[in-house]
């Protein structure tokens, strides 16, 4: 998820550099960052079940963001 957000930010910055309208993309990034603050890594090992749940949650977030991006392209 972090890599996807970095790629989206990079695309937004490239759009700004060539003076393309990028406000909608900036709004999506800002809204996501407000709704989903960065996860702080903990030093404790919470085990494979928690890791599986985290991965499933991130997969759902990626699918949701991908869907939003596709809607913006339409």
DSSP file (Angstrom, degrees, kcal/mol; ACC not computed):
  #  RESIDUE AA STRUCTURE BP1 BP2  ACC     N-H-->O    O-->H-N    N-H-->O    O-->H-N    TCO  KAPPA ALPHA  PHI   PSI    X-CA   Y-CA   Z-CA
    1    1 A X     >        0   0    0      0, 0.0     4,-2.4     0, 0.0     5,-0.2   0.000 360.0 360.0 360.0 -42.3    0.0    0.0    0.0
    2    2 A X  H  >  +     0   0    0      1,-0.2     4,-2.4     2,-0.2     5,-0.2   0.905 360.0  50.7 -61.5 -41.3    2.8    2.4    0.9
    3    3 A X  H  > S+     0   0    0      2,-0.2     4,-2.4     1,-0.2    -1,-0.2   0.895 108.7  51.7 -64.6 -39.1    4.4    1.8   -2.5
    4    4 A X  H  > S+     0   0    0      2,-0.2     4,-2.4     1,-0.2    -2,-0.2   0.926 110.6  48.1 -61.9 -45.0    1.1    2.5   -4.3
    5    5 A X  H  X S+     0   0    0     -4,-2.4     4,-2.5     1,-0.2    -2,-0.2   0.898 110.6  51.5 -63.7 -40.3    0.8    5.7   -2.5
    6    6 A X  H  X S+     0   0    0     -4,-2.4     4,-2.4     2,-0.2    -1,-0.2   0.912 110.4  49.0 -61.9 -42.2    4.4    6.7   -3.3
    7    7 A X  H  X S+     0   0    0     -4,-2.4     4,-2.5     2,-0.2    -2,-0.2   0.903 110.9  49.8 -64.2 -41.3    3.7    5.9   -7.0
    8    8 A X  H  X S+     0   0    0     -4,-2.4     4,-2.5     2,-0.2    -2,-0.2   0.915 111.6  48.6 -63.9 -42.3    0.6    8.0   -7.0
    9    9 A X  H  X S+     0   0    0     -4,-2.5     4,-2.5     2,-0.2    -2,-0.2   0.903 110.4  51.3 -64.0 -40.3    2.4   10.9   -5.3
   10   10 A X  H  X S+     0   0    0     -4,-2.4     4,-2.2     2,-0.2    -2,-0.2   0.921 110.3  49.1 -62.3 -43.8    5.2   10.6   -7.9
   11   11 A X  H  X S+     0   0    0     -4,-2.5     4,-2.4     2,-0.2    -2,-0.2   0.922 110.5  50.9 -60.9 -44.6    2.6   10.7  -10.7
   12   12 A X  H  X S+     0   0    0     -4,-2.5     4,-2.3     1,-0.2    -2,-0.2   0.919 109.9  50.0 -58.9 -44.1    1.0   13.8   -9.2
   13   13 A X  H  X S+     0   0    0     -4,-2.5     4,-2.1     1,-0.2    -1,-0.2   0.880 110.2  50.0 -64.4 -37.7    4.4   15.5   -8.9
   14   14 A X  H  X S+     0   0    0     -4,-2.2     4,-1.4     2,-0.2    -1,-0.2   0.892 109.7  51.5 -65.4 -39.2    5.1   14.7  -12.6
   15   15 A X  H  <>S+     0   0    0     -4,-2.4     5,-3.2     1,-0.2     3,-0.2   0.903 110.3  48.5 -64.3 -40.8    1.7   16.1  -13.6
   16   16 A X  H ><5S+     0   0    0     -4,-2.3     3,-1.5     3,-0.2    -1,-0.2   0.901 106.1  58.2 -64.5 -40.2    2.5   19.3  -11.6
   17   17 A X  H 3<5S+     0   0    0     -4,-2.1    -1,-0.2     1,-0.3    -2,-0.2   0.822 112.5  38.8 -61.4 -32.3    5.9   19.6  -13.3
   18   18 A X  T 3<5S-     0   0    0     -4,-1.4    -1,-0.3    -3,-0.2    -2,-0.2   0.230 118.0-111.5-103.3  13.3    4.3   19.7  -16.8
   19   19 A X  T < 5 +     0   0    0     -3,-1.5     2,-0.3     1,-0.2    -3,-0.2   0.810  62.7 153.3  64.4  34.1    1.4   21.8  -15.6
   20   20 A X      < -     0   0    0     -5,-3.2     2,-0.3    -6,-0.2    -1,-0.2  -0.652  58.7 -92.6 -85.1 150.1   -1.3   19.2  -16.0
   21   21 A X        +     0   0    0     -2,-0.3     4,-0.1     1,-0.2    -1,-0.1  -0.478  56.7 159.6 -63.2 125.3   -4.4   19.5  -13.8
   22   22 A X     >  +     0   0    0     -2,-0.3     4,-2.3     2,-0.1     5,-0.2   0.288  35.4 106.8-131.7   9.6   -3.6   17.5  -10.7
   23   23 A X  H  > S+     0   0    0      1,-0.2     4,-2.7     2,-0.2     5,-0.2   0.890  80.5  52.9 -63.7 -40.0   -5.9   18.8   -8.0
   24   24 A X  H  > S+     0   0    0      1,-0.2     4,-2.1     2,-0.2    -1,-0.2   0.917 110.9  47.8 -60.7 -42.5   -8.2   15.7   -8.1
   25   25 A X  H  > S+     0   0    0      1,-0.2     4,-2.3     2,-0.2    -1,-0.2   0.912 111.8  49.8 -64.8 -42.2   -5.3   13.4   -7.6
   26   26 A X  H  X S+     0   0    0     -4,-2.3     4,-2.7     1,-0.2    -2,-0.2   0.895 109.2  52.7 -62.0 -39.8   -4.0   15.6   -4.8
   27   27 A X  H  X S+     0   0    0     -4,-2.7     4,-2.7     2,-0.2    -2,-0.2   0.903 108.5  49.8 -62.9 -41.3   -7.5   15.5   -3.2
   28   28 A X  H  X S+     0   0    0     -4,-2.1     4,-2.4     2,-0.2    -2,-0.2   0.929 112.6  47.3 -62.5 -45.5   -7.5   11.7   -3.3
   29   29 A X  H  X S+     0   0    0     -4,-2.3     4,-2.6     2,-0.2    -2,-0.2   0.938 113.9  47.1 -61.6 -47.6   -4.1   11.5   -1.7
   30   30 A X  H  X S+     0   0    0     -4,-2.7     4,-2.2     1,-0.2    -2,-0.2   0.922 112.1  49.5 -61.7 -45.5   -5.0   13.9    1.0
   31   31 A X  H  X S+     0   0    0     -4,-2.7     4,-2.4     1,-0.2    -1,-0.2   0.912 112.4  48.3 -61.3 -42.7   -8.3   12.2    1.8
   32   32 A X  H  X S+     0   0    0     -4,-2.4     4,-2.4     1,-0.2    -2,-0.2   0.930 111.5  49.3 -63.6 -44.7   -6.6    8.8    2.0
   33   33 A X  H  < S+     0   0    0     -4,-2.6    -1,-0.2     1,-0.2    -2,-0.2   0.862 112.6  47.8 -64.9 -34.5   -3.8   10.1    4.3
   34   34 A X  H  < S+     0   0    0     -4,-2.2     3,-0.4    -5,-0.2    -1,-0.2   0.917 117.7  40.9 -70.3 -43.1   -6.4   11.8    6.6
   35   35 A X  H  < S+     0   0    0     -4,-2.4     2,-0.3     1,-0.2    -2,-0.2   0.763 124.6  37.1 -75.9 -25.2   -8.6    8.6    6.7
   36   36 A X  S  < S-     0   0    0     -4,-2.4    -1,-0.2    -5,-0.2     3,-0.1  -0.693  77.1-164.2-131.3  78.6   -5.6    6.2    7.0
   37   37 A X        -     0   0    0     -3,-0.4    -3,-0.1    -2,-0.3    -4,-0.0  -0.241  42.6 -79.9 -60.6 153.7   -2.8    7.6    9.1
   38   38 A X        -     0   0    0      1,-0.1     2,-0.4    -5,-0.1    -1,-0.1  -0.204  46.5-115.2 -56.8 142.7    0.5    5.8    8.7
   39   39 A X        -     0   0    0     -3,-0.1     2,-0.5     1,-0.0    -1,-0.1  -0.676  24.5-137.6 -81.6 128.4    0.9    2.5   10.7
   40   40 A X        -     0   0    0     -2,-0.4     2,-0.1     1,-0.0    -1,-0.0  -0.769  20.2-124.6 -88.9 124.9    3.6    2.7   13.3
   41   41 A X        -     0   0    0     -2,-0.5     2,-0.3     2,-0.0    -1,-0.0  -0.445  23.7-148.8 -69.4 138.2    5.7   -0.4   13.4
   42   42 A X        -     0   0    0      2,-0.2    -1,-0.0    -2,-0.1     0, 0.0  -0.774  15.0-133.9-106.9 154.2    5.8   -2.1   16.8
   43   43 A X  S    S+     0   0    0     -2,-0.3     2,-0.2     2,-0.1    -1,-0.1   0.623  78.8  93.3 -81.1 -13.0    8.7   -4.1   18.2
   44   44 A X  S    S-     0   0    0      1,-0.1     2,-0.7     2,-0.0    -2,-0.2  -0.499  77.5-124.7 -83.5 152.5    6.5   -6.9   19.4
   45   45 A X        -     0   0    0     -2,-0.2     3,-0.1     1,-0.1    -2,-0.1  -0.856  23.3-175.1 -95.1 113.4    5.8  -10.0   17.3
   46   46 A X     >  -     0   0    0     -2,-0.7     4,-0.6     1,-0.2     3,-0.2   0.437  40.9-118.6 -93.4   1.6    2.1  -10.4   17.0
   47   47 A X  H  >  -     0   0    0      1,-0.2     4,-1.6     2,-0.1    -1,-0.2  -0.001  31.7 -65.3  89.3 168.4    2.3  -13.7   15.2
   48   48 A X  H  > S+     0   0    0      1,-0.2     4,-2.5     2,-0.2    -1,-0.2   0.778 124.0  60.2 -68.2 -29.2    1.2  -15.0   11.8
   49   49 A X  H  > S+     0   0    0      2,-0.2     4,-2.2     1,-0.2    -1,-0.2   0.935 107.6  45.0 -66.0 -44.9   -2.6  -14.6   12.4
   50   50 A X  H  X S+     0   0    0     -4,-0.6     4,-2.5     2,-0.2    -1,-0.2   0.886 112.6  52.5 -64.1 -38.2   -2.3  -10.9   12.9
   51   51 A X  H  X S+     0   0    0     -4,-1.6     4,-2.6     2,-0.2    -2,-0.2   0.907 108.4  50.6 -63.7 -41.8    0.0  -10.7    9.9
   52   52 A X  H  X S+     0   0    0     -4,-2.5     4,-2.3     2,-0.2    -2,-0.2   0.920 111.3  48.3 -61.9 -44.2   -2.5  -12.5    7.8
   53   53 A X  H  X S+     0   0    0     -4,-2.2     4,-2.4     2,-0.2    -2,-0.2   0.907 111.3  50.4 -62.5 -42.3   -5.3  -10.1    8.9
   54   54 A X  H  X S+     0   0    0     -4,-2.5     4,-2.4     2,-0.2    -2,-0.2   0.919 110.7  48.7 -62.7 -44.0   -3.1   -7.1    8.1
   55   55 A X  H  X S+     0   0    0     -4,-2.6     4,-2.4     2,-0.2    -2,-0.2   0.902 111.3  49.9 -63.2 -41.3   -2.3   -8.4    4.6
   56   56 A X  H  X S+     0   0    0     -4,-2.3     4,-2.0     2,-0.2    -1,-0.2   0.907 111.0  49.6 -63.7 -41.3   -6.0   -9.1    3.9
   57   57 A X  H  X S+     0   0    0     -4,-2.4     4,-2.1     1,-0.2    -2,-0.2   0.916 111.6  48.1 -63.5 -42.8   -6.9   -5.6    5.1
   58   58 A X  H  X S+     0   0    0     -4,-2.4     4,-2.6     1,-0.2    -2,-0.2   0.880 108.3  54.7 -66.8 -37.4   -4.2   -4.1    2.9
   59   59 A X  H  X S+     0   0    0     -4,-2.4     4,-2.2     1,-0.2    -1,-0.2   0.900 108.8  48.9 -61.2 -40.0   -5.4   -6.1   -0.1
   60   60 A X  H  X S+     0   0    0     -4,-2.0     4,-2.3     2,-0.2    -2,-0.2   0.900 111.0  50.0 -66.0 -40.1   -8.9   -4.7    0.4
   61   61 A X  H  X S+     0   0    0     -4,-2.1     4,-2.7     2,-0.2     5,-0.2   0.909 110.2  50.1 -64.0 -42.2   -7.5   -1.2    0.6
   62   62 A X  H  X S+     0   0    0     -4,-2.6     4,-2.7     1,-0.2    -2,-0.2   0.922 111.0  49.1 -61.9 -44.0   -5.5   -1.7   -2.6
   63   63 A X  H  X S+     0   0    0     -4,-2.2     4,-2.1     2,-0.2    -1,-0.2   0.908 112.2  48.6 -62.4 -41.7   -8.6   -3.0   -4.4
   64   64 A X  H  X S+     0   0    0     -4,-2.3     4,-2.1     2,-0.2    -2,-0.2   0.920 113.6  45.8 -65.2 -44.0  -10.6    0.0   -3.2
   65   65 A X  H  X S+     0   0    0     -4,-2.7     4,-2.6     2,-0.2    -2,-0.2   0.883 111.0  53.0 -66.8 -38.3   -8.0    2.5   -4.2
   66   66 A X  H  X S+     0   0    0     -4,-2.7     4,-2.3    -5,-0.2    -1,-0.2   0.912 109.0  49.9 -62.2 -41.5   -7.5    0.8   -7.6
   67   67 A X  H  X S+     0   0    0     -4,-2.1     4,-2.0     2,-0.2    -2,-0.2   0.915 110.5  49.7 -63.1 -43.0  -11.3    1.1   -8.1
   68   68 A X  H  X S+     0   0    0     -4,-2.1     4,-1.6     1,-0.2    -2,-0.2   0.912 110.5  50.3 -62.5 -41.8  -11.2    4.8   -7.2
   69   69 A X  H  X S+     0   0    0     -4,-2.6     4,-1.4     1,-0.2    -1,-0.2   0.896 109.0  51.4 -63.5 -39.7   -8.3    5.4   -9.6
   70   70 A X  H  X S+     0   0    0     -4,-2.3     4,-1.0     1,-0.2    -1,-0.2   0.872 107.4  53.6 -64.9 -36.4  -10.2    3.6  -12.4
   71   71 A X  H  < S+     0   0    0     -4,-2.0    -1,-0.2     1,-0.2     3,-0.2   0.850 106.4  52.8 -66.8 -33.3  -13.2    5.8  -11.8
   72   72 A X  H  < S+     0   0    0     -4,-1.6    -1,-0.2     1,-0.2    -2,-0.2   0.818 105.9  54.0 -70.7 -30.4  -11.1    8.9  -12.1
   73   73 A X  H  <        0   0    0     -4,-1.4    -1,-0.2     1,-0.2    -2,-0.2   0.746 360.0 360.0 -73.7 -23.8   -9.8    7.7  -15.5
   74   74 A X     <        0   0    0     -4,-1.0    -1,-0.2    -3,-0.2    -2,-0.2   0.494 360.0 360.0 -73.1 360.0  -13.3    7.3  -16.9
